[in-house]
């Protein structure tokens, strides 16, 4: 196991080093803007590129990140990456679909595997051989939806997660919205041994009520960009990975305003917004306590 962890670190560090200069350009540009505005520059805390990672065991957190398409495991994977790096969590990407292009499905699976290798995530398909199809709010009304829920519930039961990460219900893209309903239907239909933490993500449509901001260092973001770049067919068609850094910077701006966080309380320029809630053993959804003051208790850094 130690050899596997060391090998993964080597792969991750090598991939991150290639993207680190690109990420640092955004930090430099930000600091130039601060100086032109007469404000002190931003200095990122010194990051330990080799954070200690616990060996995965029965006590480690089990995290399942549900990806509507290959690349969503990375685009919204900040929390999962941090939990993997810093708490030794066992992270599995549950690939809901492999996209709508039948000719690209096998290739997209290969790309997903390569991205997960960089991130240190395991991966699993909802259905053999190439995932599910037609996962949308409209298809939820069709008779075959029940079988798709059953297959997904079997996957989730085998993974036995402590934390489930999925798109929010109004993420605008039909497959993202459909994936939210699929996962929730599967979770509620199954039996639970304990409370499960639910974490909703945003990409196509922002959430109005996020309650968690996860900071990313330049090194973290470099890892994510290296993983995104493994989705070669997608980023060649549309180089959306190059807009990831600005999107994450804007998330920090939104997070400060929505969640009432003072600038001085943050030591990161890049961040991802999420919404946390809990699925209780009785099947009811419990939101975060109203007593929690903004996001300060939940900022992971």
C-alpha positions in Angstrom: 0.0 0.0 0.0 2.8 2.4 0.9 4.4 1.8 -2.5 1.1 2.5 -4.2 0.8 5.8 -2.3 4.4 6.8 -3.2 3.8 6.0 -6.8 0.6 8.1 -6.9 2.4 11.0 -5.3 5.1 10.9 -8.0 2.5 10.9 -10.7 0.6 13.7 -9.1 3.6 15.9 -8.3 5.0 15.5 -11.9 1.6 16.5 -13.4 1.2 19.4 -11.1 4.7 20.8 -11.7 3.8 21.2 -15.4 0.7 23.3 -14.6 2.1 25.3 -11.6 3.6 28.2 -13.7 0.3 28.7 -15.5 -1.6 28.9 -12.1 1.0 31.2 -10.7 0.4 33.7 -13.5 -3.1 34.3 -12.2 -1.7 35.0 -8.7 0.8 37.4 -10.2 -1.8 39.2 -12.2 -4.0 39.5 -9.1 -1.1 41.0 -7.1 -0.4 43.5 -9.9 -4.0 44.6 -9.7 -3.8 44.9 -5.9 -0.7 47.1 -6.1 -2.3 49.3 -8.8 -5.3 49.6 -6.4 -3.0 50.7 -3.5 -3.6 47.4 -1.6 -1.2 45.0 -0.1 -0.4 42.0 -2.3 -1.6 38.4 -1.7 0.9 35.9 -0.4 -0.2 32.3 -0.4 0.8 30.3 2.7 3.7 27.9 1.9 2.2 24.7 0.8 3.6 21.3 1.7 3.4 19.5 -1.7 3.7 16.2 0.0 1.0 16.4 2.7 0.9 13.3 4.9 -1.7 10.9 3.7 -3.1 8.2 5.9 -3.3 4.7 4.5 -6.8 3.9 3.5 -8.5 1.6 6.0 -11.8 0.8 7.5 -11.6 4.1 9.6 -10.9 6.3 6.6 -13.7 8.5 5.2 -15.4 7.0 2.2 -16.3 9.7 -0.4 -18.3 9.1 -3.6 -18.2 11.9 -6.1 -21.0 11.3 -8.6 -20.0 12.5 -12.1 -22.7 13.1 -14.7 -20.0 13.1 -17.3 -16.3 12.3 -17.3 -14.5 15.5 -16.2 -17.1 16.5 -13.6 -15.1 14.5 -11.1 -12.4 17.1 -11.6 -14.3 20.3 -12.3 -16.1 20.1 -9.0 -13.7 17.9 -7.2 -12.0 20.4 -4.8 -13.5 19.0 -1.7 -12.8 15.4 -2.6 -9.2 16.2 -3.5 -8.6 18.0 -0.2 -10.2 15.1 1.8 -8.0 12.6 -0.1 -4.8 14.6 0.4 -5.3 15.7 4.0 -7.5 13.1 5.7 -6.6 10.0 3.7 -10.2 9.7 2.5 -10.9 6.9 0.0 -12.5 8.8 -2.9 -14.4 7.0 -5.7 -15.7 8.6 -8.8 -19.1 7.0 -9.7 -19.4 7.7 -13.4 -23.1 8.1 -14.1 -22.8 8.4 -17.9 -19.9 8.5 -20.4 -21.5 11.3 -22.4 -24.0 11.2 -25.2 -21.7 10.5 -28.1 -21.7 6.7 -28.5 -18.6 6.8 -30.6 -16.6 8.5 -27.8 -17.8 6.4 -24.8 -14.8 4.0 -24.6 -12.4 6.8 -25.2 -14.0 8.9 -22.5 -13.7 6.0 -20.1 -10.0 5.8 -20.8 -9.7 9.6 -20.2 -11.6 9.3 -16.9 -9.3 6.6 -15.8 -6.3 8.8 -16.6 -7.8 11.8 -14.7 -8.6 9.7 -11.7 -5.0 8.4 -11.6 -3.7 12.0 -11.3 -6.2 12.8 -8.6 -5.7 9.6 -6.7 -9.4 8.6 -7.0 -10.8 5.2 -7.6 -13.5 4.9 -10.3 -16.6 2.9 -10.9 -19.3 2.8 -13.6 -23.0 2.8 -12.6 -23.7 0.1 -15.2 -21.6 -2.1 -17.4 -20.2 -1.9 -20.0 -20.3 1.9 -20.6 -22.5 3.5 -17.9 -26.1 4.7 -18.1 -27.9 6.6 -20.8 -30.6 9.3 -20.9 -30.3 10.5 -17.3 -32.5 13.6 -17.3 -35.5 15.0 -15.4 -37.8 14.0 -18.3 -36.5 10.4 -18.3 -37.3 10.2 -14.6 -41.0 10.0 -15.7 -40.3 6.9 -17.8 -40.8 3.3 -16.7 -37.1 2.3 -17.0 -36.1 5.0 -14.5 -36.8 2.6 -11.6 -34.2 0.1 -13.0 -31.6 2.8 -13.3 -32.3 3.8 -9.7 -31.9 0.2 -8.6 -28.6 -0.2 -10.4 -27.3 3.1 -8.8 -28.5 2.0 -5.4 -26.5 -1.2 -5.7 -23.4 0.8 -6.5 -23.9 3.1 -3.6 -24.5 0.3 -1.2 -21.3 -1.4 -2.3 -19.3 1.8 -1.8 -21.0 2.5 1.5 -20.1 6.3 1.5 -19.9 8.7 4.4 -20.0 11.6 2.0 -21.8 11.8 -1.4 -21.0 14.6 -3.8 -23.4 15.4 -6.7 -24.8 18.2 -8.8 -27.6 20.4 -7.3 -31.1 19.9 -8.7 -31.1 23.1 -10.8 -27.7 22.9 -12.4 -29.3 23.7 -15.8 -27.7 20.9 -17.8 -30.3 18.0 -18.2 -27.8 15.3 -17.3 -26.6 17.2 -14.2 -30.1 17.7 -13.0 -31.1 14.1 -13.9 -28.0 12.8 -12.0 -29.1 14.7 -8.9 -32.5 13.0 -8.9 -31.0 9.6 -9.7 -28.6 9.8 -6.8 -31.2 11.1 -4.4 -33.8 8.5 -5.5 -31.2 5.7 -5.0 -30.0 7.0 -1.6 -33.6 7.3 -0.3 -34.6 3.9 -1.6 -31.8 2.1 0.2 -31.2 1.3 3.8 -28.7 3.4 5.7 -26.5 2.4 8.6 -25.7 6.0 9.6 -26.2 9.6 8.6 -24.7 10.5 5.2 -23.3 13.9 4.4 -24.7 15.2 1.1 -22.7 17.8 -0.8 -24.2 19.5 -3.8 -22.0 21.0 -6.5 -22.6 23.7 -9.1 -21.2 24.2 -12.6 -23.7 25.2 -15.3 -25.9 27.2 -12.9 -24.8 28.7 -9.6 -26.6 27.9 -6.3 -28.4 30.7 -4.5 -27.7 29.1 -1.1 -24.3 27.6 -0.9 -23.0 27.0 2.6 -19.4 25.7 2.2 -16.4 27.2 0.6 -13.4 25.0 0.0 -10.1 26.8 -0.6 -7.5 25.5 -3.1 -3.8 26.3 -3.1 -2.0 26.9 -6.4 -0.6 23.4 -6.1 -4.1 21.9 -5.6 -5.4 23.8 -8.7 -2.4 22.6 -10.7 -3.3 19.0 -9.9 -6.9 19.6 -11.0 -5.8 21.2 -14.3 -3.4 18.3 -15.0 -6.3 15.9 -14.4 -8.7 18.0 -16.6 -6.1 17.9 -19.4 -6.4 14.1 -19.4 -9.9 14.6 -20.9 -8.2 15.2 -24.2 -11.1 14.8 -26.5 -13.2 17.3 -24.6 -10.6 20.0 -24.0 -9.4 19.8 -27.6 -13.0 20.4 -28.7 -13.4 23.3 -26.2 -10.5 24.3 -23.9 -12.8 24.9 -21.0 -10.0 23.8 -18.5 -8.4 27.2 -19.1 -11.3 29.0 -17.6 -11.2 26.9 -14.4 -8.8 29.2 -12.5 -10.9 32.4 -13.1 -14.1 30.5 -12.2 -12.6 29.4 -8.9 -11.4 33.0 -8.2 -14.9 34.3 -8.8 -16.2 31.6 -6.4 -14.2 33.1 -3.6 -15.7 36.6 -4.4 -19.2 35.1 -4.3 -18.4 33.1 -1.2 -17.3 36.1 0.7 -20.5 38.0 0.0 -23.0 35.2 0.3 -21.5 33.7 3.4 -20.4 36.8 5.1 -16.6 36.0 5.3 -14.1 38.8 5.8 -11.3 39.1 3.3 -8.7 38.8 6.1 -10.2 35.4 7.1 -9.2 33.9 3.7 -5.8 32.8 2.7 -6.6 31.4 -0.7 -7.5 32.9 -4.1 -9.2 29.8 -5.6 -12.2 28.1 -4.1 -15.2 25.9 -4.8 -18.7 26.5 -3.4 -20.9 23.7 -2.2 -24.1 23.1 -0.3 -24.0 20.6 2.6 -26.9 18.8 4.2 -27.5 15.4 5.8 -29.5 12.3 4.9 -30.6 10.8 8.2 -31.2 7.2 8.9 -34.9 7.7 8.6 -34.6 9.1 5.1 -35.2 12.7 6.0 -33.0 15.5 4.8 -31.5 17.7 7.5 -30.0 21.1 6.5 -27.1 22.6 8.3 -28.0 24.2 11.6 -29.3 27.7 11.5 -26.9 28.5 14.4 -23.9 28.0 12.1 -22.4 31.5 11.5 -21.8 31.8 7.7 -19.2 29.5 6.4 -16.3 30.1 8.8 -16.7 26.9 10.7 -16.7 25.0 7.4 -13.9 26.6 5.4 -11.4 23.8 4.8 -7.9 25.0 4.7 
